[in-house]
Amino acid sequence: MKKSIIVVLVIIIIGVGIYYFTKGSSTNISVNQNQATTTETVNSQNNQTPQNSAVTVIGKSVEGRDILAYNYGIGTTTKLLFVGGIHGGYEWNTALVAYQLMDYLKTNPDVIPTNVKVTVIPVLNSDGLNKVVGTTTGNFSQSDVSSSDATVVAGRFNSNDVDLNRNFDCDWQTTGKWQSKTVSGGDSAFSEPESQAIKNYIEKNEPTAVVVWYSAAGGVYSSSCHNGVSAQTDKLTKTFASASGYPAHESFDFYATTGDMVNWLAKINIPAISVLLTNHNDTEWSKNQKGVDAVLKYYSK
C-alpha cells in the first residue's frame, strides 16, 4: 500500500514539474517573439533612409501618376525650388537635368548651405513624359526617348491635351500660342491637376525662389506679370546666368505667352526664372551645375 502511495506521489510530482517546465518555455517563446517583433519594428523605422523620408507626393496627373517633390538640406529659413518636365516628353532633357541635380545633391550634400532647403520636382507633366520615354518613376536615358517626332510633340501636353505652361494665372486664356501653333490653355487657370498640384505646393511652402527648366533657346529669363522684374528676380537671373555662361534676358520675347508659370510666380511676388537649355537633346549639366552652385552660394548669406 505504502509503495502504491509513493508511486502515485512520484507520478504527481513529475507531472507538476513537466507542466511548469512547459509553461515556462512557452512563456519564454512568447516573450522572445514579442521582443523580436518589437526589434523588427524599431529596425524597420530606423532603416528609413533620408532619401525615402524626403520624398513628398504633391499631387496626381490626369492619368493618376504621382507628382513627386524631393527635399534636400536641413534649412528652414530659405527654400529653393527647382522644377523640370513641365512640357513632359517634348522637353525630356529638362526632366533629365533635374534628375542630374538630384544625383549631385545626394552625393554632395555639403554644397547645400545650412540655412537652405532645396526641393526638386523633376517631372511636373508626368503623363507627357511617359508618352515619350515610357516611365516617370525615376531617371532615364536618351536611349529611352521615342524616335517618333509625332509622339515627342504630343508629349508636350498633359492627357487633357493642355499645355501646362499656358494654364497659370498670368494673362491666362483658353487658347495660347506655342511658336506659330495654337494650343489649349485649359478651361480656366489651374484647371489641370498638375498645375493645381504645384500651385497648392507653392502656396503652402512659400519658396524663397524658383528655377524652372525649359528648352530650347539657351538663356536665363526673368519673370514678371505687368509688375516689372523685381530686384530679387533680377539678381537671381544674373547670378545663374553669370555662373553658367547662359546669356541673361529680362523677358521671353520670341512670341507672346499666356498662362506662364514663372510669370504667375512673379504675380504672387516669388522670384522666379526660366532657364532654357540650348537644344532638346542635351542637359548641359556642367553649365547648370555652376548656375545652381552660384544660386546656393548667393542664398547662403
C-alpha positions in Angstrom: 0.0 0.0 0.0 2.8 2.4 1.0 4.6 1.5 -2.2 1.5 2.4 -4.2 1.1 5.7 -2.5 4.8 6.6 -3.1 4.5 5.7 -6.8 1.4 7.9 -7.1 3.2 10.8 -5.4 6.2 10.4 -7.7 3.9 10.5 -10.7 2.2 13.6 -9.5 5.5 15.4 -8.8 6.8 14.5 -12.2 3.6 15.7 -13.9 3.7 19.0 -12.0 7.3 19.5 -13.0 6.6 18.8 -16.6 3.7 21.3 -16.5 5.7 24.2 -15.1 8.6 23.5 -17.3 6.4 23.5 -20.4 4.6 26.7 -19.3 7.9 28.4 -18.6 9.2 27.5 -22.0 6.0 28.7 -23.7 6.2 32.0 -21.9 9.9 32.4 -22.9 9.0 31.7 -26.5 6.1 34.3 -26.3 8.4 36.9 -24.8 11.1 36.2 -27.3 8.6 36.5 -30.2 7.3 39.8 -28.8 10.9 41.1 -28.4 11.6 40.0 -32.0 8.5 41.8 -33.2 9.4 44.9 -31.3 13.0 44.8 -32.6 11.8 44.3 -36.2 9.5 47.3 -35.9 12.3 49.5 -34.5 14.7 48.3 -37.1 12.1 49.0 -39.8 11.7 52.5 -38.5 15.4 53.1 -38.3 16.0 51.8 -41.8 14.0 54.6 -43.3 16.6 56.3 -45.5 16.7 60.1 -45.7 16.0 59.7 -49.4 12.7 57.9 -48.8 11.6 60.1 -46.0 12.3 63.2 -48.0 10.0 62.4 -50.9 6.6 64.0 -51.0 3.7 63.3 -53.3 2.3 66.8 -54.1 -0.5 65.6 -56.4 -1.6 63.4 -59.3 -1.6 63.7 -63.0 -4.7 63.3 -65.2 -3.9 59.6 -65.5 -3.2 59.3 -61.8 0.6 59.3 -61.8 2.3 60.7 -58.7 3.9 64.2 -59.0 6.9 64.0 -56.6 8.9 66.6 -54.8 12.4 65.6 -53.4 13.8 67.6 -50.5 17.4 68.1 -49.6 19.1 70.0 -46.8 18.1 71.0 -43.3 17.5 74.7 -43.7 14.3 76.3 -42.6 14.8 80.0 -43.4 15.5 79.7 -47.2 13.6 77.4 -49.6 14.8 77.0 -53.1 12.6 75.1 -55.6 13.8 73.6 -59.0 11.3 72.3 -61.5 11.7 70.2 -64.6 9.5 68.5 -67.1 6.6 71.0 -67.3 6.5 70.2 -71.0 6.8 66.5 -70.4 8.4 64.3 -73.1 8.7 67.2 -75.6 11.3 68.7 -73.3 12.5 65.5 -71.7 16.0 66.9 -71.2 14.6 69.3 -68.6 13.5 66.4 -66.5 16.9 64.7 -67.0 18.8 67.8 -65.8 16.6 67.8 -62.7 17.5 64.2 -62.1 21.2 65.1 -62.5 20.7 67.9 -59.9 19.2 65.3 -57.5 22.2 62.9 -58.0 24.5 65.9 -57.4 22.8 66.9 -54.2 22.7 63.3 -52.9 26.5 62.8 -53.5 27.5 66.3 -52.5 25.2 67.3 -49.6 27.8 69.8 -48.3 27.0 72.1 -51.2 23.7 73.0 -49.6 24.1 75.8 -47.0 22.8 75.0 -43.5 20.1 77.7 -43.8 18.8 76.3 -47.1 16.4 73.6 -48.1 16.3 72.5 -51.7 13.3 70.9 -53.3 13.4 69.4 -56.8 10.2 68.5 -58.7 11.8 66.7 -61.7 8.7 66.0 -63.7 5.6 68.2 -63.5 3.9 66.7 -66.6 4.4 63.0 -65.8 1.8 61.8 -68.4 3.5 63.7 -71.1 6.9 62.4 -70.2 5.6 58.8 -70.0 4.3 59.1 -73.6 7.8 59.7 -74.8 10.2 57.7 -72.5 7.9 55.1 -71.1 8.5 55.9 -67.4 8.2 58.7 -64.8 9.3 56.7 -61.8 13.0 57.7 -61.9 16.0 58.6 -64.0 16.1 57.5 -67.7 18.5 57.8 -70.6 18.3 59.3 -74.0 18.0 55.8 -75.5 14.5 55.5 -73.9 13.3 58.5 -75.9 10.8 57.7 -78.6 12.1 58.0 -82.2 8.7 59.3 -83.4 8.6 63.0 -83.8 4.8 63.0 -83.5 5.0 61.2 -80.2 7.6 63.6 -78.9 5.4 66.6 -79.8 2.4 65.0 -78.2 4.4 64.6 -75.1 4.4 68.4 -74.6 0.8 68.3 -73.4 -0.9 66.6 -70.5 -3.5 63.9 -71.0 -6.3 66.5 -71.4 -4.2 67.9 -74.3 -3.5 71.1 -72.3 -0.2 72.9 -72.4 0.5 73.2 -68.7 2.7 76.3 -69.2 -0.4 78.1 -70.5 -2.6 77.1 -67.5 -1.3 79.5 -64.8 -2.9 82.8 -63.6 -1.0 85.4 -65.5 -2.7 86.6 -68.7 -4.4 83.2 -68.8 -6.6 82.5 -71.9 -8.4 79.4 -73.1 -6.1 79.2 -76.0 -2.4 80.2 -76.2 0.5 80.3 -78.6 3.4 77.9 -78.9 5.6 79.2 -81.7 3.1 79.6 -84.5 0.7 77.0 -83.2 -2.5 77.4 -81.2 -2.6 75.3 -78.0 -5.1 74.8 -75.2 -4.7 76.7 -72.0 -7.4 74.7 -70.3 -10.9 75.6 -69.2 -9.7 78.0 -66.6 -6.4 79.0 -64.9 -5.3 76.0 -62.8 -7.9 73.7 -64.4 -5.4 70.9 -64.7 -4.4 68.6 -61.7 -0.7 69.1 -62.4 -0.8 72.9 -62.3 -3.2 72.8 -59.3 -0.7 70.5 -57.5 2.2 72.8 -57.8 0.0 75.9 -57.0 -1.0 74.2 -53.8 2.6 73.2 -53.0 3.9 76.7 -53.6 1.1 78.4 -51.6 1.7 76.0 -48.7 5.5 76.1 -48.7 6.2 79.6 -49.9 9.6 79.1 -51.6 12.1 81.9 -51.4 13.0 81.5 -55.2 12.1 79.2 -58.0 14.1 78.0 -61.0 12.2 76.3 -63.9 13.9 74.5 -66.8 12.7 74.6 -70.3 14.2 74.1 -73.8 15.3 75.3 -76.2 16.8 78.8 -76.6 19.9 78.8 -74.4 19.4 81.6 -71.9 18.1 82.7 -68.5 14.9 84.7 -68.5 13.4 86.8 -65.7 9.8 86.6 -64.8 7.2 89.4 -64.5 3.4 89.8 -64.8 2.9 93.5 -65.6 4.7 94.5 -62.4 8.2 94.7 -63.7 11.2 92.5 -62.9 11.7 92.5 -59.1 15.1 93.3 -57.7 15.4 89.7 -56.3 14.4 88.2 -59.6 16.9 90.3 -61.4 19.6 89.2 -59.0 18.6 85.6 -59.4 18.7 85.9 -63.2 22.2 87.4 -63.2 23.6 85.1 -60.6 22.6 81.9 -62.5 23.5 83.4 -65.9 26.9 84.7 -65.0 28.0 81.4 -63.4 26.5 79.2 -66.1 27.5 81.2 -69.2 24.0 81.5 -70.5 23.0 85.0 -71.5 20.6 86.8 -69.2 17.3 88.3 -70.5 14.7 90.4 -68.9 11.9 88.7 -70.7 11.0 86.0 -73.2 10.1 87.8 -76.4 10.1 85.2 -79.1 6.3 85.1 -79.1 3.5 86.0 -76.7 3.0 83.6 -73.8 -0.2 83.5 -71.7 -0.7 81.5 -68.5 3.1 81.1 -68.0 4.2 79.5 -64.7 7.1 81.8 -63.8 5.2 84.9 -64.7 2.4 83.7 -62.3 5.1 83.3 -59.6 6.1 86.9 -60.2 2.5 87.9 -59.8 2.5 86.4 -56.3 5.8 88.0 -55.5 8.1 85.0 -55.6 11.4 85.5 -57.5 11.5 83.0 -60.4 13.5 82.4 -63.6 13.2 80.3 -66.7 16.4 78.5 -67.6 16.2 77.4 -71.3 18.6 74.7 -72.3 20.2 75.3 -75.7 18.5 72.4 -77.5 16.1 69.5 -76.9 18.8 66.8 -76.6 21.4 67.9 -74.0 21.2 68.7 -70.4 24.3 70.9 -70.4 24.9 69.8 -66.8 28.3 71.4 -66.3 26.8 74.8 -67.1 23.7 74.2 -64.9 25.7 72.9 -62.0 27.7 76.1 -62.0 24.4 78.1 -62.1 23.0 76.0 -59.2 26.1 76.3 -57.1 26.1 80.1 -57.6 22.5 80.3 -56.5 23.1 78.2 -53.4 26.1 80.4 -52.5 24.1 83.6 -53.0 21.3 82.4 -50.7 23.7 81.2 -48.0 24.1 84.8 -47.0 
